[in-house]
Structures are given as structure tokens and as C-alpha cells.
Amino acid sequence: MSSTELLSAKEPALCATINDAARLLGLCRTRIYELIASGDLKSVKIGRRRLVNRASLEQLVNGVAARLP
């Protein structure tokens, strides 16, 4: 697969910014940072940016949904 094909692929990004994660979950940025600090969300720091793993977002939502009656 060429680099042009990779850039034009319509697959979701592997990571989300803190703002995007907050928007996706309907939470504030502070709560996202709290979830990262508690280990409930996995993130990586690349340069000065903190990015949240998209799979971790899905696991958090699925884990919360599993606990609901």
C-alpha cells in the first residue's frame, strides 16, 4: 500500500486528543485526565501532545456498560 493510499484510507485514527476523547465520551477534559491518572484510560505522550488510545476508550465504555443492570 502506498503512502497516498494510507493517507486516503477512511479508517479511524489510532489515538484521540484529550479534547476529542472528552467530546466522544461527553466528559470534561479534567475527567479525562483523572481517568488517565487512575489507569482507566491508556494514553501516550508524543512530544508535547497527550493522546488517548482509541481502543482504551472503547474498553472503558464497554466496561461501564457491562456493569449496568
C-alpha positions in Angstrom: 0.0 0.0 0.0 1.5 3.4 -1.0 1.7 6.3 1.3 -1.0 8.1 -0.7 -3.4 5.1 -0.1 -2.6 5.2 3.6 -3.5 8.8 3.8 -6.7 8.5 1.9 -7.9 5.5 3.9 -11.1 6.2 5.9 -10.2 4.2 9.0 -10.5 5.9 12.4 -7.3 7.3 14.0 -5.5 5.1 16.4 -5.4 7.8 19.0 -7.5 10.8 20.0 -6.5 14.1 21.5 -7.7 14.9 25.0 -10.3 17.2 23.6 -11.6 14.6 21.1 -11.7 11.9 23.9 -13.7 14.3 26.1 -16.1 15.1 23.2 -16.5 11.4 22.3 -17.3 10.4 25.9 -19.3 13.6 26.8 -16.9 14.4 29.6 -14.8 17.3 30.5 -11.0 17.4 29.9 -10.3 17.2 33.7 -12.2 14.0 34.0 -10.2 12.5 31.0 -7.0 13.4 32.8 -8.4 11.8 36.0 -9.2 8.6 34.1 -5.7 8.6 32.7 -4.1 9.1 36.1 -6.2 6.3 37.6 -5.2 3.9 34.8 -8.7 3.6 33.4 -7.6 5.2 30.1 -4.4 4.4 28.4 -2.5 7.3 26.8 0.8 8.1 25.2 2.8 11.3 25.2 4.3 12.2 21.8 6.3 15.4 22.1 4.1 17.8 24.0 0.9 16.1 23.0 -1.0 13.6 25.1 -3.0 11.1 23.0 -5.6 8.6 24.2 -5.7 5.2 22.7 -9.0 4.7 20.9 -9.2 1.0 21.9 -8.9 2.2 25.5 -11.9 4.5 25.0 -13.9 1.6 23.7 -12.8 -0.7 26.6 -13.8 2.0 29.1 -17.3 2.3 27.6 -17.8 -1.4 27.3 -16.6 -1.9 30.9 -19.1 0.7 32.2 -21.9 -0.8 30.1 -21.2 -4.3 31.4 -21.6 -3.1 35.0 -25.1 -1.6 34.3 -28.1 -3.7 35.4 
